[in-house]
Amino acid sequence: MNLMSLLNLFFAGIILGLPFIFTKNLWYSISLHFSWNFFQAFFGFKVSGSFFYSSIIQRINNNNL
């Protein structure tokens, strides 16, 4: 874990906690978390370290400067 991942987790906790604080309803935070993971998988990014089939093809060239 590095500083950037720690900051990302901190801000994600704030973003997922604010709807519960203001509405006292956990379903807003649950649906936000579900939609975040769904669209990450939809666009082909790793979700919790697992690869999923993506509907969008991404090609990353490693030899770029």
N, C-alpha and C positions, 0 to 999 in steps of 0.2 A: 504494500500500500504506500502510495506516495502522497504528497501534499495536494495534488490536483484531485485525486480520487477521494481524499478526505473532504475537501471542500465541496465536491459534487454530492457526496452523501449527506453532508450537512444541509446544503440548500434543498436537496430532494426531500429531506425530512421536514424542513420548514414548509415547502410547497405542499406536501401531503398532509401536514398537520393543520395548516390554516383553515381549510374547509371544515374540519371537525371543530375547531375552536369557535368559528363564527356561526355554524349551523347546529352543532351538537348532534350531527348525523354522520355516521362513519361511512355510509354508502357513497358519498361524494369522493372521499379519499380512495375507497376501493375501486370505484369506476375510473378515476384518474390513473391509478396504478395499472389497472387492467388495460386501459386504452394505450398507455405508454408502452407497455410490453407488447401489445398486439401490433402497433405500428412499427416498433423496432423490428419485430420478426417479419412484418410485411415488406419492409424495405431492405431486409437482408442483413441486419446487424445482429450481433450476438445478444442473446437474452440469457442472463445468468450463465454465461460461458458456453451455451449450446447454440449450434447452428441450426437454422430452420430453412425450409425451402422459401425462396423469395420470389415474388412476382415481378421484381425489377432486377435486371441483370447488371451487376457492377463489375467493372474490370479495373484492377489496380495494377499499374505498371511499377515494378520495383526499381527499375533502372533510371528513373527520372532524377534530375539534379535539383 
